[in-house]
Amino acid sequence: MMKTPNERLSINAYLVFFLIHTTQIGLGIVGVQRVIFVEARQDAWIAVLLSGLWIHLAVFVIYKTLTLTEHDNIFSLHTFVYGRVFGWIANALVIAYFLMAYTSILLGYVEMAITWMYPDFPLWGAALILIVLTVYALYGGGFRLVAGVSFLTFFMTIWIVTLVVQPLKYAEWIHLQPVFEATPTQMAKGVLKTAYTMLGFEVLYVIYPFVKEKGRVHRYAQLGVMLTTFLVATVTVIAIAFFSPKQLDVTIWASLSMLKIVKLPFVERFEYILIPLWLLVILPNLLMFMWAMTRGGKELFRVKQKYLLFIFAFLLYVVAIMFEKRATINEFTDQVGYYGFWLSFVYPFILYVFVRIKKWAKGSAK
């Protein structure tokens, strides 16, 4: 079992709200509307709400799992349930997921920045800048810095939501009709496509030991998920109403395309402000997934996190520069979404049952 963090490394429970929400709201919300619309059409917003309800249930199960035994993180739980060897393998798979999630966010943001603003800037250079920024922040700050960044960036970027008022002026609400036309299969595919955007709540498995008031963790985690669901559903509804169906089918970054109509007296193209500003939105994602990676690596390899930080940074950079074409980046992002769906949406229920069985078996043996 991993050593319980001391008071100096712990955070107050209310920060869980910001950690969960900012880890969920990253790059996916910029273009999620199209991928869900392709599957569920005008009922895409319903798929988002269904996904949100599922996540609320998954968060409840994760919290209950963490409170069942003295093993209060996923790495310790895996060793408890599966034993040392298979637990090590399960933990390695979790770390691989965090690595994939980090890489997909990094590549997605770099691709967006290069496409919209810096077409001649090399991918390897942009990836290097983001990875160095992550290492620099975490090396001297650790988990408390991740929580602080999540708190600050939330208030520095939440105002962006108010900008959707301008696209509303051109909304055609008839595009949302007819409601409930999607088949169960289409709706299920829509929920699956929503998974990538809504991922991030699974970090509760890792951050739970670092929260002081354990009894309040669940409440704030649920509030974070609630806000995320509301925002993703809102931008999805507005995108469906703003674009025609044919336009939305081919609009890759729907949120950015909508906000192009925002006019400010001191800048002609608002996306030139929004894209650099979006770095503040994805920064908590990058920090959280990198920290979770190194925390898991500490459990697997018994090596200090600060050393693993450089090892994982090098590995991430090597993986990132292997992707050059948009098609391969999209395929990789889809794979992260599928992997994350099973790990975050399905596996918590399985792990909960296994922990229950293991706890019962140990109690019976006594």
N, C-alpha and C positions, 0 to 999 in steps of 0.2 A: 504494500500500500504506500502511496506517495505521502511524503511528510506534509502535515498540515501547515499552511503558510502562517507566518507570525503576523501580529497586529499591524506592523509597519507596512506590510505588503497588501493588506486587505482594503476593501472599499465599502462604502455604504450601499445599502440595498437599492436606493433610488437610482443609482448609476446603472443598474441592470437594464432599466428602461432604455437608456441611451445606447448602451452596448448592443442590445438585441436589435433595436430599431436601425441604428446606423450600420450594423453588419448586414442587415437585410436590404436596406436601401442603398444600392450601389450603382452599378452600370446598367443592370437589367431594366430598370424603369425607363431608361432612355428609349429603348426599342421594343419593349415587351408587347406593346399593343398589336403590332403586326403579327407576331408569331402565334399569339392566342387567337387573333381574328381569323387567321388562315384555317384554324381548326374548328372554332366554335362560332364563327361569323359574328352577327350582332349580339349573340348571347355571351360574348367573351367576358363581359363584366361579371356575369353570373359565375363563370368558371373561376374568376379571381376570388369571389366571395366564398365559393365552396372550398377553394384551396386555403383561404384564411381560416375557415372553420376547422378544417383538418389540422392546420398548424396549431390552433388553440388546443385541440385535443392532444396533439403530439407533445406540446410544451407541458401540459398537465401530466402526461405519462412520464416524461423525462424527469420532472420534478419529483414525482412519486418514487421513481426508480432510485434517484439520488438519496432519498430519505429512508430507504428500506434498510440499509446497512451502514456500517462505518465507512464503506468505500464510496467516497463522495465525488468521484470523477470517472469518466469513461475508461481511462487507462487502467485504473485500479479495479473497476468493475469487470473488465475483460479478464484480468488475471484471476479474479475471484470466481468467475463463472466457468471459464474455459481451461484454467490451469496455466502454468507458466509458458509452455511452448505455444499452444494454440492462442493463448491470450496475447503473446508477443506478436503473432501473425495478425490477429485482429487489430491490435494497436497500430501496426505498420500500415494496414489498410486505411485506418482513420487518418494517419499522418499523410498518406498518399492523397487522400481526398483534400485535405487542407492545402497541400502543394498544388493540386490541380485547380482548386478554387482560386488561389492566389494568382496563378498563371493566367487563368481565363480573364480575370478582372484586369490584370496588367495589360494583356494583349488587346482586350476590348477597348480600353481607354486609349492606348497608344494608336490603335487603328482609327478610332474616331478623331483623335487630334490630328493625325497625319492627313486623313481624308478631308477634313473641314478647314484646317488651318495651315498645316506644315507639310505639303505634299512631297517636298524634297528632303525631309528629315528622315534619317535612317531609323529603322525599327530598333536595331541593336543599341543605338544611342539613347533613344527614349526609354527603352527597357532598363538600361543601365542607370539612368537618372532616378527612376522610380524605386529600383531595388536599393540603390545607395541611400536614398531618402529614408526608406524603411529601416535599413540597418542602423543608420545614424540615430534615428529616433528611438529605436528599441534598445540599443546598446547602453545608453545612459538612463533610460527611463523605465523599462519593464512594463509590467501589467498596469500599474497605476497611471503611467503615461497614456496607455491605450484608452483607459477609462476617461482620462482628462481630455484627450483629443476628441473622443466620441461626444463628450458633453459640449465642448466648444464648437465643433463643426456643426453640430445639430442647430445651434442658435445662429450660426453664421450663414447657414444655407436654407433654413426652413422657409425664409421669405420667398424663395423661388416659387413656392406653391401658389402664391398670389398672382403670379404672372399668367396663370391659365385663364384669368378673367378676360384677357384680350381675345384668345381664340374662341371663347364662348360667344362673342358677338357674331361670329360667322357660323355658328353651329346649326346644323339641320337635324333636328331631333327625330325626324321621320326615319333616319338611318338606323335607329334603335329598334324599329319595328320590323317584323312581328317578334314578340318576346317568346321565349321558351320553344323556339323552333329547332334548336340543336338536338340531335339524337343523343342518347346516353353515351354512345361511343365517341361522338364528337366532343361532348362535354368532358368526358374522361381525358381525351387527348388535350383539350384546352387546359385542364387542371395540371396535367403532366408538363405542358409547356410553361405554365406559370411557375413551376417548381424552381427553375433557375433563378428567377427574380426574387422569390420569397425565401430562398435559402439563407442561412446565417443564424437562425434561432438555435441550431444544434450546438453552437458554441457554449450554450448553457451547461453542457456536459463538462466543459473545461473550466469555466469561470466560477462555477458554484463554490468550490472550496475557498475562494478569495473574497467571498461576501460575508460581512459581519453578521447582519441580521438575517439568518437563514429562513426564518418564518415569513419574511416579506419578499423573498426572491420571486416566488411564483406570481404574485400580484403584479409586480413591475415588469416581469417578462411578458405576461399576457397583455399588459397595456402597450408595450412596445410592438408586439405582433398586431394588435388592434389598429394602431396608427399606420403601420406599414400596409395592412390590408386596405384601409380607407384610402390611402394615397394612391396605391396601385389601381384600385377600382375606379377612383376618380379620374385619373389620367386616361384610363382605358375608355371610360364612357365619353370623355371629351374628345378623344381621338376618333372614335367611331362616328360621333356627331359632326366633327370638323371635316374629316376626309370623306370622299365618296368610297364605296367598297373597292372599286378598282384602284384608287389611289393608295388606300391603306394596304392593299395586297402587295404593293411594291415599295412602300416607304419603309426603309430600314430603320432609321432613327426618327420615329414619329414625334416624340416629344421635342426634339431639337427642331424638326421641320415646322411644328406648330409655333414654336417660340421665335421663329424667324420674323414673324410679323410684328414682334415687339419693337417699338421705335423709341430711341432715347435721343435727346438733343445733342449729346456729346459723342455718340458712336452710331455709325450707319448700320452696322450688322451686329445685332445683339449677341449672336452665337460666339463672336470673338471674345466676349466677356464670359459667357456661360460655360464654354468648354474649359478654359483655365480654372474657373470657379469650381467646376465639377471635380477637380482634383481633390478639393476638400471633402467632397461627398464620398469618394472612393478611398481616401486615406485611412479612415477607420477600418475599412474592409481589409486593406493590405496589412495594416498593423496587427489586426486581430488574428488573421489567418497565419501570419508569420509567427506571432507569439504562440499561438496554439500548436503550430508545427514544432517549435523548439521545446515547448513544454512536454509534448509527447515524446520527442526525441530524447529528452532528459530521462524519461522513464524507461525507454527502450535501451539506450546505450550507456546510461549512467555517466553522462558527460554534461558539463556545465552549459547552461543555455547560451551564454555569451559566445562560446566556441561554436556551438551548433548554428548560431545565427549566421556566421560567415560561411559555414559549410552549406547550409540550405540556400543562402543567397547565391553562392556560386552555382549550385545545382539548378536553381530557378532561372538563372540567367542563361545557362546552357540550353535548358528546355525552351525558354522563350524565343531565343534567336533561331530555333529550328523552324519556326512558323514564319512564312513569308507571304503566302497568299490568303486572301480573305476567305476563300472556300475552306481551307484547312483550319483556319481559326474558328469558323462557324461550326465545323464538324467537331472540333475539340470542345467548344462551348456546349454543344448538344450532349456530348459524352459526359461532361461535368454535370449537366443538368440531370441526366439519367442516373448517374452514380449518386449524386446528391439526393435525388428523389428516394431511392431505395435506402440510403443511409439515414436520411433525416425524416422522411415521411412514413416509412414502413418499419425500419429496424428498431426504433424506440419501443414499439409494441412487443416485438420479439424479445428484445433484451429484458424488458420488464417481466415477461413470463419466465425467462430463464433465471433471472435473479430471484424471483419468487420461489421457483422450484429448488434452486440451490440453497436458499435460506431455509426452506422447509426440510430439505434433506439433511442439512447440518444440524437443525434442531432435533430431528428424529434420531440422528446418530447419537446425540447426547442422552 
